Amino acid sequence: MSQQVLHPMVKLQRHVRSLVESGVLKPTDGVWKIAFLYQDKWDFWKQELEAFEFSMKDPVSELLSVQQWDED
């Protein structure tokens, strides 16, 4: 039995989705607001987001709309 390893961005996306569903974040909030929640790990996540061509001004809804995280 093999276990599938989730892409780190899938984990971030799931966490952000739960924050939106709980009302902590709004879909219209900028991605930069995630920095408040990931203070000590923000540099890593910011680099990951930028590698997928996200701007810190993009709305959280853009992050949530990604169907698959492929790296070329």
C-alpha positions as CSV (number, residue, x, y, z in Angstrom):
1,M,0.0,0.0,0.0
2,S,1.5,3.3,-1.1
3,Q,0.7,6.6,0.5
4,Q,0.4,9.7,-1.7
5,V,2.4,12.7,-0.6
6,L,0.6,16.0,-0.8
7,H,2.2,18.9,-2.5
8,P,2.9,21.6,0.2
9,M,0.7,24.0,-1.7
10,V,-2.2,21.6,-1.3
11,K,-1.7,21.7,2.4
12,L,-1.6,25.5,2.4
13,Q,-4.7,25.7,0.2
14,R,-6.6,23.4,2.5
15,H,-5.7,25.5,5.5
16,V,-6.6,28.8,3.8
17,R,-9.9,27.2,2.6
18,S,-10.7,26.3,6.2
19,L,-9.8,29.9,7.3
20,V,-12.2,31.3,4.7
21,E,-15.0,28.9,5.7
22,S,-14.5,29.9,9.4
23,G,-14.6,33.6,8.5
24,V,-11.0,34.4,9.6
25,L,-10.2,35.3,6.0
26,K,-12.4,36.6,3.2
27,P,-12.1,35.3,-0.4
28,T,-11.4,38.9,-1.4
29,D,-8.6,39.4,1.1
30,G,-5.1,39.7,-0.4
31,V,-2.8,36.7,-0.3
32,W,-0.4,38.9,1.8
33,K,-2.8,38.5,4.8
34,I,-1.6,34.9,5.1
35,A,1.6,36.3,6.4
36,F,-0.1,37.2,9.7
37,L,-1.0,33.5,10.2
38,Y,2.3,32.0,9.1
39,Q,4.6,34.6,10.7
40,D,7.7,32.4,11.2
41,K,7.1,30.4,8.0
42,W,6.0,33.3,5.8
43,D,9.3,33.6,3.9
44,F,8.9,29.9,2.7
45,W,5.3,30.3,1.8
46,K,5.9,33.7,0.0
47,Q,8.6,32.1,-2.1
48,E,6.3,29.1,-2.9
49,L,3.4,31.5,-3.9
50,E,5.7,33.6,-6.1
51,A,7.1,30.5,-7.7
52,F,3.5,29.8,-8.9
53,E,3.3,33.4,-10.1
54,F,1.0,34.7,-7.3
55,S,1.3,38.3,-6.4
56,M,0.8,39.3,-2.8
57,K,-2.1,41.5,-4.0
58,D,-4.0,38.6,-5.6
59,P,-7.2,37.7,-3.7
60,V,-7.3,34.5,-1.6
61,S,-10.0,33.2,-4.0
62,E,-7.3,32.9,-6.7
63,L,-5.3,30.6,-4.5
64,L,-8.4,28.5,-3.7
65,S,-9.4,28.2,-7.4
66,V,-6.2,26.2,-8.3
67,Q,-7.2,22.7,-9.3
68,Q,-3.8,21.1,-9.4
69,W,-0.3,22.1,-8.3
70,D,2.0,21.0,-11.0
71,E,5.6,22.0,-11.1
72,D,7.3,22.1,-14.6
